[in-house]
Amino acid sequence: MIQESEREALCVRVPLRETERVRRWLAERGLLLRGCSILREGRHALIPVSGEVEGYPLVIAKVRCRRNPGMLEVLEGVLDRQELELVRRSFDIVGDIAVVEVPEELEHRRREIAEALLRVNPHVRVVLRKLGAVEGELRLRRLEHLAGERRTWTVHREHGIRLWVDLAKVYFSPRLAYERRRVAEQVREGERVVDMFAGAGGFALLMARQADASVLAIDLNPHAVRCIRKSLSMNRLRGRVYPVLGDAATVTPERWASRVVMNLPMGSRAFLKTAFRAIRERGVVHYYTTAAEGEVTGRVDEALEAAQRAGVEAEPLLVRRVRSYAPGRAHYVIELLVRA
Ligand SMILES: C[S@@+](CC[C@H](N)C(=O)[O-])C[C@H]1O[C@@H](n2cnc3c(N)ncnc32)[C@H](O)[C@@H]1O
């Protein structure tokens, strides 16, 4: 299935006797152009690289590279032209599970599409299909098994953290990876954090890896708490994560936290007062919400009013569009600093 093709690539030119040492050095730094063969040129070797490397002469040379055929190439001859045009090329990868969308018109082809995806992505072991939207209090969606091993759990790696995730039982989106890192990088030594809607614990574990912090990871879903416990045993963290099963409205401690994360975009508005009651002076609330562009200022005002009702004064630090959610609507994060 794997094919070879010739292509021009940037290469470092090294004396033959140094080939193996330099190849290893490049590989350790992620600079080796994987899947491409090293070329011999007289007493020198040309090693294909993925970017500029200081300290070695660079040349451009034609090298042979392995090429995995794409999903559409595998499906040619199985699906007709019209069907091929309808195939969605993008999909989510969680651990070794691919989560795909199959349009209704391709319903009868869904298993062939999933098998093709398995063939061209050797690291994918399971293909699941989204059946509808994320819904309900626990933010779950129905999934259909299409190909590969029959399971919905996996271990997902994100920024060096291993997360145990069961996609049928707990909400998880790999698309929030950047946002989780952005927030985690703000956490400082000794902080006390409440993650009010922790899900599989993506924010919580990353924050405890970032600094020696105490993180309360609250979720209403017992499976979420189970996932977090499993992940805790798989990671070395500098801080501590305490999984808490319960309703954030009742179990969030008062005047305890230096930071509160409220990642329940569809429903977090109702918990703003709880969040501001949880926070201490100079603490930060990361408030996630859905809004149309014209509604964002109103959301900030609502949050400031909720702070007042909780008896604290707050000021907005940042408003960021996290991702689009529906036509004309998006998920936003509003970060608020509690002054006193
Ligand atoms: C959008 S998901 C959280 C995702 C998670 N922060 C992440 O980064 O993967 C929202 C979570 O809030 C939980 N939830 C909903 N209502 C809740 C409540 N009242 N108290 C605590 N957790 C709640 C759901 O079970 C779900 O796991």
The ligand as a Tripos MOL2 file, in Angstrom:
@<TRIPOS>MOLECULE
LIG
   27    29     1     0     0
SMALL
NO_CHARGES

@<TRIPOS>ATOM
      1 C1        -17.6630   20.8140   27.8090 C.3       1 LIG1
      2 S1        -17.4580   19.5160   28.9750 S.3       1 LIG1
      3 C2        -15.9290   19.8640   29.7500 C.3       1 LIG1
      4 C3        -14.7290   19.5570   28.9380 C.3       1 LIG1
      5 C4        -13.4350   19.6520   29.6400 C.3       1 LIG1
      6 N1        -13.2730   20.9190   30.3260 N.3       1 LIG1
      7 C5        -12.3010   19.4140   28.6520 C.2       1 LIG1
      8 O1        -11.4470   20.2770   28.4650 O.co2     1 LIG1
      9 O2        -12.2630   18.3300   28.0460 O.co2     1 LIG1
     10 C6        -18.5820   19.9720   30.2550 C.3       1 LIG1
     11 C7        -18.5970   19.0120   31.4180 C.3       1 LIG1
     12 O3        -19.3900   19.5930   32.4560 O.3       1 LIG1
     13 C8        -20.0630   18.5510   33.1370 C.3       1 LIG1
     14 N2        -21.2000   19.1780   33.8570 N.ar      1 LIG1
     15 C9        -22.3790   19.6040   33.3540 C.ar      1 LIG1
     16 N3        -23.1090   20.1860   34.3230 N.ar      1 LIG1
     17 C10       -22.3710   20.1450   35.4610 C.ar      1 LIG1
     18 C11       -22.5660   20.6010   36.7950 C.ar      1 LIG1
     19 N4        -23.6950   21.2190   37.1480 N.pl3     1 LIG1
     20 N5        -21.5890   20.4020   37.6880 N.ar      1 LIG1
     21 C12       -20.4360   19.7760   37.3430 C.ar      1 LIG1
     22 N6        -20.2030   19.3050   36.1000 N.ar      1 LIG1
     23 C13       -21.1490   19.4960   35.1620 C.ar      1 LIG1
     24 C14       -20.4300   17.5550   32.0620 C.3       1 LIG1
     25 O4        -20.6000   16.2710   32.5950 O.3       1 LIG1
     26 C15       -19.2020   17.6470   31.1280 C.3       1 LIG1
     27 O5        -18.2680   16.6500   31.4220 O.3       1 LIG1
@<TRIPOS>BOND
     1     1     2 1
     2     2     3 1
     3     2    10 1
     4     3     4 1
     5     4     5 1
     6     5     6 1
     7     5     7 1
     8     7     8 2
     9     7     9 1
    10    10    11 1
    11    11    12 1
    12    11    26 1
    13    12    13 1
    14    13    14 1
    15    13    24 1
    16    14    15 ar
    17    14    23 ar
    18    15    16 ar
    19    16    17 ar
    20    17    18 ar
    21    17    23 ar
    22    18    19 1
    23    18    20 ar
    24    20    21 ar
    25    21    22 ar
    26    22    23 ar
    27    24    25 1
    28    24    26 1
    29    26    27 1
@<TRIPOS>SUBSTRUCTURE
     1 LIG1         1 GROUP 0 **** ****
